[in-house]
């Protein structure tokens, strides 16, 4: 039973840090453009250099 008293705060701290990182990434625009990175593989190298 004493291990639960140790693991529960560690799990809560870890979960809250992941939520905080997700919220931070969302506020700083990490999820604004989800389509363009998937299409970059289809572009030729010469098209990328011309931009």
DRENGUVEX-992842 format. One record per atom (N, C-alpha, C): residue in one letter; atom name; x negated, y, z. Coordinates in steps of 0.001 Angstrom, whole numbers, plus 500000, padded with zeros to 6 digits. Layout:
// DRENGUVEX-992842
{rec "A", "CA", {X, Y, Z}} ...
***
This chain:
// DRENGUVEX-992842
{rec "X", "N", {499183, 498803, 500000}} {rec "X", "CA", {500000, 500000, 500000}} {rec "X", "C", {499142, 501258, 500000}} {rec "X", "N", {497965, 501176, 500582}} {rec "X", "CA", {497129, 502367, 500655}} {rec "X", "C", {496580, 502764, 499283}} {rec "X", "N", {496476, 501796, 498363}} {rec "X", "CA", {495993, 502123, 497017}} {rec "X", "C", {496997, 502986, 496272}} {rec "X", "N", {498278, 502819, 496578}} {rec "X", "CA", {499313, 503639, 495948}} {rec "X", "C", {499140, 505093, 496363}} {rec "X", "N", {498773, 505313, 497598}} {rec "X", "CA", {498560, 506673, 498078}} {rec "X", "C", {497359, 507333, 497400}} {rec "X", "N", {496458, 506550, 496887}} {rec "X", "CA", {495316, 507087, 496151}} {rec "X", "C", {495635, 507262, 494666}} {rec "X", "N", {496290, 506260, 494082}} {rec "X", "CA", {496527, 506293, 492643}} {rec "X", "C", {497644, 507242, 492222}} {rec "X", "N", {498626, 507456, 493047}} {rec "X", "CA", {499742, 508328, 492693}} {rec "X", "C", {499297, 509777, 492479}} {rec "X", "N", {498533, 510382, 493372}} {rec "X", "CA", {498073, 511757, 493086}} {rec "X", "C", {497142, 511840, 491877}} {rec "X", "N", {496320, 510817, 491676}} {rec "X", "CA", {495441, 510816, 490510}} {rec "X", "C", {496268, 510736, 489229}} {rec "X", "N", {497289, 509909, 489207}} {rec "X", "CA", {498150, 509783, 488032}} {rec "X", "C", {498913, 511075, 487768}} {rec "X", "N", {499407, 511704, 488813}} {rec "X", "CA", {500118, 512967, 488643}} {rec "X", "C", {499196, 514070, 488141}} {rec "X", "N", {497986, 514114, 488636}} {rec "X", "CA", {497012, 515101, 488185}} {rec "X", "C", {496649, 514873, 486718}} {rec "X", "N", {496448, 513637, 486339}} {rec "X", "CA", {496115, 513311, 484964}} {rec "X", "C", {497271, 513645, 484021}} {rec "X", "N", {498477, 513300, 484408}} {rec "X", "CA", {499648, 513588, 483576}} {rec "X", "C", {499867, 515088, 483436}} {rec "X", "N", {499709, 515832, 484510}} {rec "X", "CA", {499907, 517276, 484425}} {rec "X", "C", {498818, 517935, 483590}} {rec "X", "N", {497612, 517391, 483596}} {rec "X", "CA", {496566, 517958, 482753}} {rec "X", "C", {496852, 517701, 481276}} {rec "X", "N", {497404, 516546, 480926}} {rec "X", "CA", {497776, 516281, 479546}} {rec "X", "C", {498916, 517192, 479097}} {rec "X", "N", {499878, 517423, 479952}} {rec "X", "CA", {500977, 518328, 479613}} {rec "X", "C", {500448, 519747, 479433}} {rec "X", "N", {499562, 520179, 480303}} {rec "X", "CA", {498989, 521517, 480191}} {rec "X", "C", {498190, 521662, 478902}} {rec "X", "N", {497431, 520635, 478518}} {rec "X", "CA", {496667, 520685, 477271}} {rec "X", "C", {497594, 520734, 476060}} {rec "X", "N", {498691, 520011, 476101}} {rec "X", "CA", {499658, 520024, 475010}} {rec "X", "C", {500319, 521386, 474872}} {rec "X", "N", {500701, 521982, 475983}} {rec "X", "CA", {501319, 523309, 475960}} {rec "X", "C", {500318, 524345, 475463}} {rec "X", "N", {499075, 524266, 475913}} {rec "X", "CA", {498048, 525202, 475465}} {rec "X", "C", {497840, 525097, 473956}} {rec "X", "N", {497772, 523873, 473444}} {rec "X", "CA", {497563, 523670, 472009}} {rec "X", "C", {498753, 524205, 471212}} {rec "X", "N", {499938, 524026, 471719}} {rec "X", "CA", {501120, 524537, 471033}} {rec "X", "C", {501165, 526046, 470995}} {rec "X", "N", {500753, 526681, 472052}} {rec "X", "CA", {500761, 528148, 472097}} {rec "X", "C", {499650, 528764, 471259}} {rec "X", "N", {498590, 528025, 471013}} {rec "X", "CA", {497479, 528557, 470237}} {rec "X", "C", {497509, 528125, 468770}} {rec "X", "N", {498647, 527624, 468309}} {rec "X", "CA", {498835, 527384, 466881}} {rec "X", "C", {498269, 526094, 466335}} {rec "X", "N", {497989, 525116, 467157}} {rec "X", "CA", {497430, 523874, 466650}} {rec "X", "C", {498430, 523068, 465824}} {rec "X", "N", {499720, 523302, 466019}} {rec "X", "CA", {500743, 522526, 465323}} {rec "X", "C", {501514, 523368, 464314}} {rec "X", "N", {500948, 524492, 463872}} {rec "X", "CA", {501667, 525367, 462956}} {rec "X", "C", {501767, 524786, 461551}} {rec "X", "N", {500698, 524242, 461017}} {rec "X", "CA", {500686, 523734, 459655}} {rec "X", "C", {500320, 522253, 459673}} {rec "X", "N", {501326, 521414, 459567}} {rec "X", "CA", {501091, 519972, 459627}} {rec "X", "C", {501004, 519336, 458241}} {rec "X", "N", {501372, 520072, 457183}} {rec "X", "CA", {501403, 519487, 455844}} {rec "X", "C", {500109, 519672, 455074}} {rec "X", "N", {499489, 520825, 455173}} {rec "X", "CA", {498313, 521129, 454358}} {rec "X", "C", {497143, 520170, 454579}} {rec "X", "N", {496786, 519789, 455795}} {rec "X", "CA", {495661, 518862, 455947}} {rec "X", "C", {495877, 517522, 455244}} {rec "X", "N", {497097, 517077, 455130}} {rec "X", "CA", {497362, 515812, 454449}} {rec "X", "C", {497175, 515936, 452939}} {rec "X", "N", {497385, 517129, 452378}} {rec "X", "CA", {497235, 517330, 450941}} {rec "X", "C", {495807, 517669, 450533}} {rec "X", "N", {494954, 518017, 451455}} {rec "X", "CA", {493574, 518382, 451109}} {rec "X", "C", {492808, 517224, 450488}} {rec "X", "N", {493141, 516010, 450840}} {rec "X", "CA", {492444, 514852, 450285}} {rec "X", "C", {492741, 514703, 448795}} {rec "X", "N", {493866, 515247, 448336}} {rec "X", "CA", {494259, 515116, 446937}} {rec "X", "C", {493613, 516168, 446045}} {rec "X", "N", {493037, 517222, 446630}} {rec "X", "CA", {492427, 518288, 445835}} {rec "X", "C", {491041, 517876, 445371}} {rec "X", "N", {490671, 518370, 444195}} {rec "X", "CA", {489317, 518140, 443691}} {rec "X", "C", {488343, 519018, 444455}} {rec "X", "N", {487083, 518611, 444458}} {rec "X", "CA", {486059, 519408, 445126}} {rec "X", "C", {485876, 520760, 444452}} {rec "X", "N", {486016, 520819, 443129}} {rec "X", "CA", {485845, 522084, 442420}} {rec "X", "C", {486952, 523073, 442787}} {rec "X", "N", {488151, 522582, 443058}} {rec "X", "CA", {489242, 523465, 443468}} {rec "X", "C", {488973, 524032, 444854}} {rec "X", "N", {488395, 523263, 445727}} {rec "X", "CA", {488108, 523737, 447076}} {rec "X", "C", {487007, 524794, 447065}} {rec "X", "N", {486004, 524607, 446194}} {rec "X", "CA", {484898, 525558, 446140}} {rec "X", "C", {485311, 526874, 445506}} {rec "X", "N", {486316, 526860, 444627}} {rec "X", "CA", {486754, 528065, 443942}} {rec "X", "C", {487505, 529000, 444886}} {rec "X", "N", {488013, 528490, 445980}} {rec "X", "CA", {488805, 529318, 446889}} {rec "X", "C", {487963, 530131, 447751}} 
***
